[in-house]
Structure formats: structure tokens, C-alpha cells
Amino acid sequence: MNPEPLTSSAGAELVVDIGPVAHGGHCVARHEGRVVFVRHGIPGEKARIRLTDAGESAKFWRADVVEVLDPSPDRVPHFWRVADAPASWGHGRPPVGGAELGHISLARQRRLKSEVLAEQLSRLAGVDLSPEVEAVGGATADGDETHDGGAGLAWRTRAGFTITAGGKLGMHAHRSDHVIPVREMPLAVEGVNALRLWDIDLQGIERVEVAAPANGSRPLVLLVPAPGTRAKRLSSILAQLPADISVASYDPLKDETLQLRGRTWVQESAAGHDYRVTGAGFWQIHRDAPETLVGAVTGLLHDGGFLEPGAAVADLYAGAGLFTAPLADAVGETGSVLSVEGAPGTSRDARKNLHGAPQVEIVQGRVERVLRQRPRSFDALVLDPPRAGAGKAVVNQLMAASPRAIAYVSCDPASFARDIGYFQQGGWSLAQLRAFDLYPHTHHLETVALLTPRG
């Protein structure tokens, strides 16, 4: 085959050999020396790709697979047609985002995620480690989830959708304003799909967020109206929704949630506790994530002798108190737990959830500010920062607090590895690490690390 001419035109098609996996849900390919980040491929495949983001002066291009010429043995039929790149581009449109690994067997997905985590740790932290990414959700003998017979589906208790120009439920294509109508969400639990939001006229709404707790409690539909949407339009949408669910509207600019019917929050459960979580508040989206992460965090700290009655601990980026409550159980009334959360609404949730635990002090504010204003000693710290990570300044503050151990929960391998590098520079070591496949069919994974001072 003659080499195809180099082109900088988005929409052009090239034939490439798919190279190694990279962080972000794509693989690395090259075309006449140019790096191309390709989605919907598998390392070792030969494929025809369509450039989706290209420029002559760009350092790299982006592309989707549109035809597989030499498939990997780990390629499987995609479970969701609107997310299948070859099928979607065959109909002249991009695939929806959010299921970019759906064409790969679950076992290979986990191996690829392990490779990404190992590469990030090596490159950004100088740590030579290849942790196995664990399945969650009552795994079968071969490591597949059992909620849906091992297909890795029906795990999302929360889902967000945008709305098409015609008022229909939709989702964005990756890195695009293009909205694609959807009539199912296979990654979501039945409580989300049973609402059948795709049958509703949603004109006047910009975005819809749905929470359907795994414990079966009352779902919540959160509507984000477009500017100028009148109350009459909201009433019309409300009449189309099932009567036994809660409905609220949310103004992201004011961070204000208004009740339309039922409650403005949902009740979640984990580790023997119930949690109130406001509609816009954070909660782990995999149905088994809360129990999995609580077990991993408390297990690492307890086994190391860092979590026992009378201990002083802090839960940073604490959210509604997922870790705070079991930490309070572990230290007992003779211990203490400082719970720090920046979002005012979520911090209010934590106060309601922990009102019966006198050993817990809840502070609303930025972690770096609270640590600076309230210097104290801790036996252990738990931190679960947002995707951007903690950052160098916060890491330095954490080490300055001189805890005996830190449990770090992360949803992003790159920011996690960067922060681990900062800890290493400060004289700390990565003592233990576990990785969990809490987001099957996507490139995301969750890690729980135990960090201790060297010596």
C-alpha cells in the first residue's frame, strides 16, 4: 500500500497501525512522524481512522476508528450502537462519549488500565509498579461483574444528559458540541432507564441530571432550565415525569436547587450508614463504589495500625461524609475526626449526616485554608480530591501536619501520579496501592493508596 499523503484536514481518513494505550481513552498511532491519538482502537490493530481534530501546526492529531482492517482478538461487539465509532461514522455522525472502551473485552480493559496507571506512576513519580486493576460488584471467578451477567453494564446510579435542539434527551460526542439523541443508557441502573426520559418533551431545559440510589430509595431528576424558561414549561415537564420520583430545578450560577416535587436530595447508603446527598452534591456513581472504597481505605489504615479507638484523623475533600462516618466508628468517642469540604451545600449535607457523632468536627472551606488556620497533629489523613488532584501546595501542607499515614483516593491516574511524586520528594513512600475498575467500558479507574513517611 502506498503511503497516504499527510493532511491536516479534519474529516480526512488514514490507515494506521494502532500503538500502545495512553491516558485519556485513546491509543497512540503515527502517520509520517505525526502522533495521532486514536479512540475506539486496540493496541496491535490496523484500522482506518477519521481525523476529528487536526491542524498543520498542531503537535498531535485526534481521530476515531471508522473501520477495523486487522482486529484484535480482544475486540467484541459494542453493547451500545450510538457509542460504536465504526457504526456511528457509517451513518455520518460521531459516537457519543462515555463508553469509549465498549469494543474491548472487560479483561483486556483492565489490563490496559493497569498499563496506563503503571506508565503514569513511572513517568510522573518515578515509581516502578504494575498494580492489577480489580473488578468490583461481586465479581465472578473470571473477574466480571455479576449485576448483569458479567457484561459490565447497569452500574451507574447517576447520569447526566444534554438536550437536543428539538427537546429530546441526548449526549455529547467526545470533545464536541454535537448532541446525539439517545433512547437508552446501558451503563445506568434500571432506576435511571425506567424513567424513560427519552419519551419526554424537554424543550426549555439545557441539562438533566438523574440520581437513582442503589438502595432503591426515591430517585431524583434535576432539571437545569435554559435562561428565560417559564414556570409553565417546567410544570409541563413535571406532568410527564413519573409521580413517585422527586423533581427539582437547579441554577448552576447561583448553586441553587429549588423543589418542584418531593425532595431536593436523595438518600444513599454505605458501610452501615445512611447519607443525605443534595441533587448537585457528589456521590460515587458506581453502585458498589461506596462500599468498595470505604473498605479499601479503612482496611489499609486499620491493618497498618493507624486507625484505632482514640485516634485523631481528618477526612479532606469529605463530601457528604462517605468516609467520615466509618472513620468516626473506628476512632470511637475517645477519638476525633475533622471533616473538611469546600462546597457549602455538600458540607450542609455532611452536618446532617454526622449530627449524631460528637467526635466529628465539620468545617466548610478550602482544604489548604482550613489546614493553615487550624494546625494540629493527626494520626492519619484521608483525602479524596477532585479529578485535578491535591496539588503541590496541599501535599506540602499534609506532610507538614506530620500524620503517621495518609490514605489517598483518586479518580485520575495522571494527577494521582503527580501528587505521589510530590510526596516522594518530601520524604514519603507509596506503601500500598489498590486500583479498582469502578467505570467499566470507560478509560477511568479509581485508586486507593497508603502513604507513609520514610523511616
DOVEXTOR-948712 format. One record per residue (C-alpha): x, y, z. Coordinates in steps of 0.02 Angstrom, whole numbers. Each point is the difference from the previous one (the first is absolute). Layout:
BEGIN
REC      u      v      w
REC      X      Y      Z
...
end
This chain:
BEGIN
REC      u      v      w
REC      0      0      0
REC     69    170    -46
REC     12    123    145
REC   -144    121      5
REC     45    185    -14
REC     14     97    161
REC   -154    106     25
REC    -58    122    132
REC   -182     -7    -46
REC   -121    -59    136
REC   -110   -132    -80
REC    141    -74   -104
REC     27   -188     16
REC    166    -91     23
REC     55   -180     26
REC    111    -25    153
REC     68   -132    117
REC    -73     25    174
REC    138     16    129
REC      3     -3    191
REC   -139     61    113
REC     15    175     73
REC    -87     92    141
REC   -167     76    -53
REC    -87   -141    -92
REC    102    -10   -159
REC    148    -90    -77
REC    153     74    -84
REC     25    -18   -187
REC    119     89   -119
REC    -20     63   -177
REC    156     61    -87
REC     76     47    168
REC   -156     86     65
REC    -73    -66    164
REC   -185    -40    -14
REC   -104    -38    155
REC   -128   -127    -59
REC   -159    -47     92
REC    -98   -161    -23
REC    152   -105    -47
REC    101   -135     87
REC    191    -12      3
REC     62   -111   -141
REC   -146     32   -118
REC     10     74   -175
REC   -143    118    -32
REC    -67    137   -109
REC    -20    157    105
REC    -91    164    -24
REC     88    158     60
REC   -111     95    121
REC    123    134     58
REC    143     43   -116
REC    107    150    -44
REC    162     18    -95
REC     85     85    147
REC    -75   -112    135
REC    118   -108    102
REC   -118   -147    -20
REC   -165    -46    -81
REC   -155    -90     64
REC    -99   -132    -93
REC   -135   -134     13
REC      8   -175    -73
REC   -125    -16   -142
REC     49   -172    -67
REC    101   -140     79
REC    111    -84   -130
REC     93   -120    115
REC    -98    -24    162
REC     70    -47    169
REC    -59   -164     78
REC    -62    108    145
REC   -121     98   -110
REC   -183    -35     40
REC   -164     68    -71
REC    -38    168     79
REC   -147     -9    121
REC    -67    173    -49
REC    -21     43   -184
REC      3    189     22
REC    170    -16     87
REC     74   -118   -131
REC    118    106   -106
REC      0   -102   -163
REC   -190    -17      4
REC    -26    183     44
REC    118     70   -131
REC    -80   -119   -124
REC   -158    102     27
REC     94    163    -19
REC     12     54    181
REC    122    -19    146
REC    -34   -121    144
REC    -60     59    170
REC    133     15    134
REC      5    -98    161
REC     20   -179    -63
REC    163     12    -95
REC     62   -174     50
REC   -162    -93    -38
REC     80    -91   -146
REC    130    -84    112
REC    -22   -154    111
REC    -11     44    184
REC    156    -98     43
REC    103     94   -131
REC    -75    166     58
REC     69    -30    173
REC    171    -49    -66
REC      6    160   -104
REC    -50    104    152
REC    138    -83     99
REC    124     46   -137
REC    -58    182      5
REC     16      9    189
REC    174    -79     -4
REC     58    119   -136
REC    -62    154     93
REC     82    -56    162
REC    164    -34    -88
REC      4    161   -100
REC    -68    123    129
REC     52    -77    166
REC    147   -114    -42
REC    -93   -147     77
REC     23   -171    -83
REC   -163    -88     37
REC   -131    -94   -102
REC   -156    -19    110
REC   -140   -113    -59
REC   -163     91    -30
REC   -133    -91    101
REC   -178    -34    -53
REC   -138     56    119
REC   -181    -43     30
REC      5   -181     57
REC    122    -61   -131
REC    -16   -170    -80
REC    144   -123     -8
REC     62     77   -162
REC     -7    176     71
REC   -159     65    -82
REC   -140     92     90
REC   -157   -100     37
REC   -136    134      8
REC    -38    -32   -184
REC     78   -170    -31
REC    177     63    -17
REC    -19    131   -138
REC     62    148    104
REC   -164     94    -24
REC   -137     70    115
REC    120     76    127
REC    -30    189    -14
REC   -118     65    135
REC     27    176    -68
REC     -8     59   -179
REC      4    169    -86
REC    -79     43   -166
REC    -10    150   -113
REC   -148     47   -109
REC    -14      8   -190
REC    -65    153    -92
REC   -165    -92    -16
REC    -18    -29    187
REC     52   -183      3
REC    119    -86    119
REC    177     -7    -68
REC    185    -15     35
REC    152     90    -68
REC    127    -78   -115
REC    176      1     73
REC     78    175      4
REC   -145     66   -103
REC   -156    108      9
REC    -87   -128   -111
REC   -150    -73     94
REC    -61   -174    -44
REC   -174    -60     51
REC     -1   -153    114
REC   -138   -123     44
REC     92   -104    129
REC    146      9    120
REC     70   -178     18
REC    129     51    130
REC   -137     67    115
REC    -99    -98    127
REC   -180    -45    -38
REC    -61    142    110
REC     71    125   -125
REC    -62    -87   -158
REC   -172    -33     74
REC    -34    188     -1
REC     -2     -5   -192
REC     56    180    -11
REC     25    -21   -188
REC   -191     -3    -20
REC    -21    171     80
REC     -5    172    -83
REC    142     90     88
REC     -3    164    -96
REC     57    142    112
REC    125   -111     92
REC    188      7    -27
REC     52   -151    102
REC    -75   -140    103
REC     86    -89    146
REC    -73   -161     69
REC     39    -87    164
REC    -74   -173     34
REC     76    -67    162
REC     56   -181      2
REC    -97    -27    162
REC   -163     24    -94
REC    -48    164     84
REC    -92    136    -94
REC     87     59   -161
REC     29    184    -36
REC     -8     88   -168
REC     92    166     -1
REC    -49    118   -141
REC    116    141    -54
REC   -113    124    -92
REC     61    109   -142
REC     -1    187     37
REC   -174     70    -17
REC    -91   -166     21
REC   -168     35     81
REC    -81    -91    145
REC   -139    -61   -115
REC    128    -96   -105
REC     72    -80    157
REC   -176    -50     55
REC    -28    -82   -169
REC    159   -103     18
REC    -45    -44    180
REC   -167    -70    -59
REC     91   -119   -120
REC    112    -74    136
REC    -50   -147    111
REC    -96     57    154
REC    104   -100    124
REC    166     88    -31
REC     73    161     65
REC     27    143   -122
REC     97    161     25
REC     73    141   -103
REC    180     56     17
REC     83    166    -38
REC    188    -34    -19
REC     44    185      4
REC    -82     24    170
REC     31   -181     57
REC   -183      1     46
REC   -116   -151      1
REC   -189     30      1
REC   -129   -131     44
REC   -127    -41   -134
REC    -66   -162     75
REC     58   -111    141
REC    176     25     67
REC    150     98    -63
REC    116   -139     59
REC     18   -189     -5
REC     37   -124    138
REC    154   -108    -30
REC     66   -143    106
REC    174    -68     32
REC     98    -86    138
REC   -150     -9    116
REC    -42    185    -16
REC   -132    101    -93
REC     51    161    -86
REC   -101    147    -61
REC     76     66   -164
REC    -69    157    -82
REC    -42     -7   -184
REC    159     90    -53
REC    108    -84    134
REC    135   -128    -34
REC    -24   -187     24
REC     95   -145    -79
REC    -95    -53   -156
REC     35   -189     -3
REC   -129    -90    103
REC    135    -95     95
REC    130    139      9
REC    -42     69    173
REC     17   -169     88
REC    155    -44   -103
REC     92    162     37
REC    -47      8    184
REC     60   -179     20
REC    164     37    -88
REC     36    161     97
REC    -43    -65    173
REC     83   -167    -37
REC    167     78    -48
REC     -1    117    151
REC    -59   -132    123
REC    121   -135    -58
REC    143    124     19
REC    -51     43    177
REC    -45    179    -45
REC   -188    -10     34
REC    -50    -52    175
REC   -104     64    147
REC     62    168     60
REC     89     47   -162
REC     -6    175    -75
REC    -39     -3   -186
REC    -56    121   -135
REC   -111    -29   -152
REC     47    129   -133
REC   -110     37   -151
REC   -126    -93    105
REC   -158     26   -103
REC   -158    -56     90
REC    102   -105    122
REC     22   -167    -88
REC    166    -31     89
REC    -33    111    151
REC   -135   -113     73
REC    100   -164     -2
REC    155     94     62
REC   -104     63    147
REC    -55   -179     34
REC    181    -57      1
REC     72    134    116
REC   -149     -3    118
REC    -55    139    115
REC    176     12     75
REC     71     45   -172
REC    -30    145   -117
REC    -39     25   -184
REC     22    165    -91
REC   -109      3   -158
REC     41    135   -128
REC   -104     36   -156
REC      3    153   -113
REC   -175     -3    -75
REC   -125     84    118
REC   -149   -109    -48
REC     98   -162     16
REC     72     57    166
REC   -178     30     62
REC    -40   -179    -50
REC    149    -60    102
REC    -64     93    153
REC   -169    -85    -14
REC     80   -170    -31
REC    121     12    147
REC   -106     95    126
REC     -1   -151    117
REC    189    -20      6
REC     72    116    135
REC    179    -45    -46
REC    -20     76   -174
REC     37    183    -37
REC    -64     58   -170
REC     81    152    -80
REC    -54     77   -165
REC    143     76    -98
REC    147    -31   -114
REC    115   -135     66
REC    158    107    -11
REC    -83    143     96
REC    -71   -112    136
REC    166    -88     28
REC     90    167      9
REC   -124     75    124
REC    -19   -156    108
REC    173    -78     18
REC     -5   -161     99
REC     73   -175      5
REC    -85   -152    -74
REC     28   -186      7
REC    -68    -20   -176
REC    -72    102   -142
REC   -122    -52   -135
REC    -14    103   -158
REC   -111    -23   -151
REC     34    154   -107
REC    -86     46   -164
REC     69    -61   -165
REC    134    135     -4
REC     80    -75    156
REC     62     83    159
REC    147     96    -75
REC    172     40     67
REC    -53    132    128
REC   -129   -113     83
REC    118   -150     -3
REC    130    104     91
REC   -129     52    130
REC    -52   -181     25
REC    179    -55     31
REC     25    148    117
REC   -144    -63    108
REC    114   -151     38
REC   -131   -138     -6
REC     58   -179     18
REC    -89    -47   -162
REC   -103     71   -142
REC   -134    -94    -99
REC    -17     81   -171
REC   -153    -38   -108
REC     14     55   -182
REC   -103    -10   -158
REC    138     58   -119
REC    165    -93    -27
REC     92    154    -64
REC    -39    120    144
REC     22   -144    123
REC    173    -44    -67
REC     50    184      2
REC    -50     16    182
REC     89   -162     45
REC    156     79    -75
REC    -21    150    117
REC    -17   -117    150
REC    157    -92    -53
REC     96    163    -13
REC    -55     39    178
REC     67   -162     72
REC   -157   -108     -9
REC    -24   -171    -81
REC   -141    -87    -90
REC    -25   -144    122
REC   -151    -86    -80
REC   -110     27   -151
REC   -164    -73    -60
REC    -87     41   -164
REC   -184    -30    -39
REC    -98     -8   -162
REC   -144    108     61
REC    -39     62   -176
REC    -10   -150   -119
REC      1     41   -187
REC     80    169     34
REC    184     44     21
REC    -24     55    181
REC     57    -94    154
REC     12     32    187
REC    154    -23    108
REC     22    -10    189
REC    177     25     65
REC     80    -10    171
REC    143    125     22
REC    120      1    147
REC    154    101     47
REC    164    -87    -44
REC     91    -64    151
end
